[in-house]
């Protein structure tokens, strides 16, 4: 295990992926510290978090193994049973149904704030040392381990350091790991809306020339939206009053659920693709948004990050079973190569879908609806798509 005075791992970043990583390592008996600049606000059932995830089965299973999923599900995790995807330009529809795919549900709609709240509650009982508020200011490393100096003067030494501190990761920068960025010139407008007709426990996505519009079930008539728009258009719709916003949203969604009206504040966040060129520098690993930021059209951002954690947990469990060093360079390199490959394929796949559907070029417009319809009529292809998205 760790040498005297040295931790097995220090995780920097207390979001969903960072806390899940710290908890996963601690549950396997490691001595772990978590560094976070600000303690998260307590989750409130009366004030839903605007940021939600379409949570996949494999990640629910990971949180189940960490002893957290039951607390999340009991609080508020809305299962969705169907998914409908169609293009405003016409053509066929892509339809996924839980019954057809042999599942009780396709996944769950879960708030970011709820996940963070329940994961943080599990840290102390698992023995994770939480250093908060604290930020990393300096880092040095050698073949033995990593040493961090925090802004409050404390110093930490660990066998490995894990950067899970978001897209602007300080630890990643200190480790000298570069990223490739692409700005989509789009923003995701988010909020909660109420619809005239029930949402049928369905995750809806309509492709428009300006970008996809996702409507995710949160209650029988209440849904969370992620409306991708060019920057200037996003600014315009954010400035609309509730009545005008509801009218434009209803039209953008082709009235599929009847009239829609906002029932929460609205916000927008810039969209970009950002990929770390390497996931490992010596004994510093990057994962989650510190390693990959992807387009939200498939709702896979947090799912990819938690799969980074699951792969690291699998590496650790295998090494402990074999009684070998889990931090051996060749093992860490294998994890880094595998995760970088999978996440890069996913990121460019979402990029290609966004380019195909978020434009008004005539030849693409004519082809894309037909492609959706063709895929929708091929059950094996549907099953493959869904299993890929679900991590199964």
VEXPA-662452 format. One record per residue (C-alpha): residue number from 0; z negated, y, x negated; chain. Coordinates in steps of 0.25 Angstrom, whole numbers, always signed. Example, Ala and Ser with C-alpha at 12.3 -4.5 7.8 and 13.67 -1.06 7.14 Angstrom:
2
   seq       w       v       u   mol
     0     -31     -18     -49     A
     1     -29      -4     -55     A
//
This chain:
392
   seq       w       v       u   mol
     0      +0      +0      +0     A
     1      -2     +14      -5     A
     2      -8     +18     -18     A
     3     -21     +25     -18     A
     4     -19     +39     -12     A
     5      -5     +37      -9     A
     6      +0     +35      +5     A
     7     +11     +25      +9     A
     8     +19     +35     +16     A
     9     +19     +50     +21     A
    10     +28     +54     +33     A
    11     +31     +69     +34     A
    12     +35     +73     +48     A
    13     +27     +70     +61     A
    14     +38     +69     +71     A
    15     +41     +56     +79     A
    16     +48     +49     +67     A
    17     +38     +54     +56     A
    18     +26     +50     +64     A
    19     +32     +36     +68     A
    20     +35     +34     +53     A
    21     +21     +37     +49     A
    22     +15     +28     +60     A
    23     +25     +17     +57     A
    24     +21     +16     +42     A
    25      +6     +18     +45     A
    26      +6      +6     +55     A
    27     +11      -3     +44     A
    28      -2      +1     +36     A
    29      +4     +12     +27     A
    30      -4     +24     +23     A
    31      +4     +36     +29     A
    32      +3     +51     +31     A
    33     +11     +60     +40     A
    34     +14     +74     +37     A
    35     +17     +84     +48     A
    36     +18     +99     +48     A
    37     +13    +100     +63     A
    38      +5     +92     +72     A
    39     +14     +89     +85     A
    40     +10     +95     +98     A
    41      +4     +85    +108     A
    42     +13     +79    +118     A
    43     +12     +83    +132     A
    44     +17     +76    +144     A
    45     +18     +89    +151     A
    46     +27     +96    +141     A
    47     +38     +86    +137     A
    48     +44     +87    +123     A
    49     +58     +93    +123     A
    50     +62     +83    +112     A
    51     +64     +69    +117     A
    52     +70     +56    +112     A
    53     +78     +45    +118     A
    54     +69     +34    +111     A
    55     +75     +21    +107     A
    56     +69      +7    +109     A
    57     +67      +4     +94     A
    58     +59     +17     +92     A
    59     +50     +14    +104     A
    60     +48      +0     +98     A
    61     +44      +7     +84     A
    62     +34     +16     +91     A
    63     +29      +4     +99     A
    64     +26      -3     +86     A
    65     +19     +10     +81     A
    66     +10     +10     +93     A
    67     +16     +23     +99     A
    68     +27     +19    +109     A
    69     +17     +15    +120     A
    70     +10     +29    +120     A
    71     +24     +36    +120     A
    72     +29     +27    +132     A
    73     +16     +29    +140     A
    74     +17     +44    +138     A
    75     +32     +47    +141     A
    76     +44     +39    +137     A
    77     +55     +40    +147     A
    78     +64     +27    +147     A
    79     +78     +29    +149     A
    80     +86     +17    +155     A
    81    +100     +22    +154     A
    82    +109     +31    +146     A
    83    +122     +38    +151     A
    84    +131     +45    +141     A
    85    +144     +52    +146     A
    86    +154     +63    +141     A
    87    +156     +76    +149     A
    88    +171     +74    +146     A
    89    +172     +62    +155     A
    90    +174     +47    +152     A
    91    +164     +36    +153     A
    92    +149     +35    +152     A
    93    +141     +27    +142     A
    94    +129     +21    +150     A
    95    +117     +13    +144     A
    96    +107      +6    +153     A
    97     +94      -1    +149     A
    98     +96     -13    +159     A
    99    +110     -16    +153     A
   100    +105     -15    +139     A
   101     +93     -24    +142     A
   102     +82     -14    +141     A
   103     +72      -7    +150     A
   104     +76      +6    +144     A
   105     +86     +12    +134     A
   106     +75     +21    +128     A
   107     +65     +32    +131     A
   108     +65     +47    +131     A
   109     +53     +51    +123     A
   110     +48     +65    +119     A
   111     +46     +68    +104     A
   112     +33     +75    +107     A
   113     +27     +62    +113     A
   114     +32     +53    +102     A
   115     +26     +62     +92     A
   116     +13     +63     +99     A
   117     +11     +48    +101     A
   118     +15     +45     +86     A
   119      +5     +56     +81     A
   120      -6     +50     +89     A
   121      -3     +36     +82     A
   122      -4     +42     +68     A
   123     -19     +43     +65     A
   124     -22     +29     +71     A
   125     -12     +23     +62     A
   126     -18     +29     +50     A
   127      -7     +40     +47     A
   128     -12     +52     +39     A
   129      -7     +64     +47     A
   130      -6     +77     +38     A
   131      -3     +88     +48     A
   132      +0     +99     +47     A
   133      +6     +97     +34     A
   134     +20     +99     +28     A
   135     +26     +93     +15     A
   136     +28    +104      +4     A
   137     +31     +96      -8     A
   138     +35     +82     -12     A
   139     +36     +74     -24     A
   140     +39     +59     -26     A
   141     +40     +48     -37     A
   142     +42     +33     -37     A
   143     +27     +31     -32     A
   144     +27     +40     -20     A
   145     +29     +54     -14     A
   146     +19     +66     -15     A
   147     +19     +77      -4     A
   148     +12     +90      -4     A
   149      +9     +96      +9     A
   150      +8    +111     +13     A
   151      -7    +109     +15     A
   152      -9    +105      +0     A
   153     -11     +90      +3     A
   154      -3     +80      -5     A
   155      +1     +66      -1     A
   156      +6     +55      -9     A
   157     +14     +43      -2     A
   158     +23     +31      -6     A
   159     +34     +37      +3     A
   160     +36     +50     +11     A
   161     +44     +50     +24     A
   162     +51     +63     +28     A
   163     +51     +63     +44     A
   164     +49     +78     +44     A
   165     +62     +81     +52     A
   166     +76     +87     +49     A
   167     +70     +98     +40     A
   168     +62     +88     +32     A
   169     +54     +94     +21     A
   170     +51     +81     +15     A
   171     +65     +77     +15     A
   172     +69     +90      +8     A
   173     +58     +88      -3     A
   174     +63     +74      -5     A
   175     +77     +80      -8     A
   176     +84     +72      +3     A
   177     +96     +80      +8     A
   178    +102     +80     +22     A
   179    +116     +82     +28     A
   180    +116     +91     +40     A
   181    +126     +94     +51     A
   182    +123    +104     +62     A
   183    +129    +101     +76     A
   184    +129    +115     +81     A
   185    +122    +109     +93     A
   186    +108    +110     +99     A
   187    +101    +100    +108     A
   188     +95    +107    +120     A
   189     +83    +100    +125     A
   190     +74    +101    +138     A
   191     +70     +93    +150     A
   192     +78     +94    +163     A
   193     +76     +89    +178     A
   194     +88     +83    +185     A
   195     +91     +83    +199     A
   196     +94     +68    +199     A
   197     +85     +58    +191     A
   198     +90     +55    +177     A
   199     +90     +39    +180     A
   200     +82     +37    +167     A
   201     +95     +39    +160     A
   202     +98     +46    +146     A
   203    +110     +54    +149     A
   204    +120     +60    +139     A
   205    +132     +68    +142     A
   206    +142     +72    +131     A
   207    +147     +87    +132     A
   208    +156     +94    +123     A
   209    +144    +102    +119     A
   210    +136     +90    +115     A
   211    +128     +79    +123     A
   212    +118     +81    +134     A
   213    +107     +71    +135     A
   214     +98     +70    +147     A
   215     +86     +60    +145     A
   216     +77     +55    +156     A
   217     +63     +61    +155     A
   218     +59     +59    +170     A
   219     +66     +55    +182     A
   220     +72     +69    +184     A
   221     +68     +75    +170     A
   222     +77     +73    +158     A
   223     +77     +78    +144     A
   224     +90     +84    +139     A
   225     +96     +86    +125     A
   226    +108     +95    +127     A
   227    +117     +96    +115     A
   228    +124    +109    +114     A
   229    +131    +118    +104     A
   230    +121    +128     +98     A
   231    +126    +140    +106     A
   232    +126    +133    +119     A
   233    +112    +127    +117     A
   234    +107    +141    +115     A
   235    +114    +145    +128     A
   236    +109    +134    +137     A
   237     +95    +136    +131     A
   238     +95    +151    +136     A
   239     +99    +147    +150     A
   240     +89    +148    +161     A
   241     +84    +134    +167     A
   242     +94    +135    +179     A
   243    +106    +138    +171     A
   244    +102    +127    +160     A
   245    +100    +117    +171     A
   246    +114    +120    +177     A
   247    +121    +119    +163     A
   248    +114    +106    +160     A
   249    +117    +100    +174     A
   250    +132    +103    +171     A
   251    +131     +98    +157     A
   252    +126     +85    +162     A
   253    +136     +85    +173     A
   254    +126     +85    +184     A
   255    +123     +70    +181     A
   256    +108     +71    +186     A
   257    +111     +83    +195     A
   258    +105     +97    +193     A
   259     +96     +98    +180     A
   260     +86    +109    +177     A
   261     +77    +111    +165     A
   262     +62    +108    +166     A
   263     +58    +111    +152     A
   264     +60    +121    +141     A
   265     +73    +119    +133     A
   266     +75    +119    +118     A
   267     +87    +116    +108     A
   268     +88    +110     +94     A
   269     +99    +110     +84     A
   270    +107     +98     +82     A
   271    +111     +92     +68     A
   272    +114     +80     +60     A
   273    +105     +79     +48     A
   274    +105     +67     +39     A
   275     +97     +65     +26     A
   276    +106     +60     +15     A
   277     +96     +50     +10     A
   278     +83     +45     +17     A
   279     +75     +42      +5     A
   280     +71     +50      -8     A
   281     +62     +42     -17     A
   282     +50     +40      -8     A
   283     +54     +50      +3     A
   284     +60     +44     +16     A
   285     +66     +53     +27     A
   286     +67     +48     +41     A
   287     +69     +54     +55     A
   288     +74     +68     +56     A
   289     +72     +70     +42     A
   290     +82     +60     +39     A
   291     +92     +61     +51     A
   292     +94     +72     +62     A
   293    +105     +67     +72     A
   294    +111     +72     +85     A
   295    +102     +70     +97     A
   296    +114     +65    +106     A
   297    +109     +51    +105     A
   298     +94     +54    +105     A
   299     +92     +46     +92     A
   300     +85     +55     +82     A
   301     +71     +50     +84     A
   302     +76     +36     +86     A
   303     +83     +36     +72     A
   304     +71     +42     +65     A
   305     +61     +31     +71     A
   306     +71     +21     +66     A
   307     +69     +26     +52     A
   308     +54     +24     +54     A
   309     +57     +10     +60     A
   310     +65      +6     +48     A
   311     +55     +11     +38     A
   312     +44      +4     +46     A
   313     +52      -9     +45     A
   314     +54      -7     +30     A
   315     +39      -5     +28     A
   316     +36     -18     +37     A
   317     +45     -26     +29     A
   318     +40     -22     +16     A
   319     +25     -24     +20     A
   320     +29     -38     +25     A
   321     +36     -41     +11     A
   322     +24     -34      +4     A
   323     +33     -25      -4     A
   324     +34     -10      -6     A
   325     +40      -3      +6     A
   326     +42     +10      -2     A
   327     +51      +3     -12     A
   328     +63     +11     -15     A
   329     +73      +1     -11     A
   330     +66      -1      +3     A
   331     +66     +14      +6     A
   332     +80     +15      +2     A
   333     +84      +4     +11     A
   334     +77     +11     +23     A
   335     +84     +24     +19     A
   336     +98     +18     +18     A
   337     +96     +11     +32     A
   338     +91     +23     +39     A
   339    +100     +33     +34     A
   340    +112     +24     +37     A
   341    +108     +22     +51     A
   342    +104     +36     +54     A
   343    +117     +42     +48     A
   344    +125     +33     +57     A
   345    +118     +37     +69     A
   346    +118     +52     +65     A
   347    +133     +52     +63     A
   348    +135     +43     +76     A
   349    +128     +54     +84     A
   350    +136     +64     +77     A
   351    +149     +58     +81     A
   352    +145     +56     +95     A
   353    +141     +71     +96     A
   354    +155     +75     +90     A
   355    +163     +66     +99     A
   356    +156     +71    +112     A
   357    +152     +85    +108     A
   358    +166     +91    +108     A
   359    +178     +95    +117     A
   360    +189     +89    +109     A
   361    +199     +83    +119     A
   362    +202     +70    +112     A
   363    +187     +67    +110     A
   364    +184     +71    +124     A
   365    +194     +61    +130     A
   366    +189     +50    +121     A
   367    +174     +51    +122     A
   368    +171     +49    +136     A
   369    +180     +36    +136     A
   370    +172     +31    +124     A
   371    +159     +33    +131     A
   372    +165     +25    +143     A
   373    +171     +14    +134     A
   374    +157     +12    +128     A
   375    +150     +12    +141     A
   376    +159      +0    +146     A
   377    +155      -8    +133     A
   378    +141     -14    +135     A
   379    +140     -20    +121     A
   380    +144      -6    +115     A
   381    +133      +0    +125     A
   382    +123      -9    +120     A
   383    +126      -7    +105     A
   384    +125      +9    +107     A
   385    +112      +7    +114     A
   386    +106      -2    +104     A
   387    +110      +7     +93     A
   388    +103     +19    +100     A
   389     +91     +10    +103     A
   390     +89      +5     +89     A
   391     +90      -9     +94     A
//
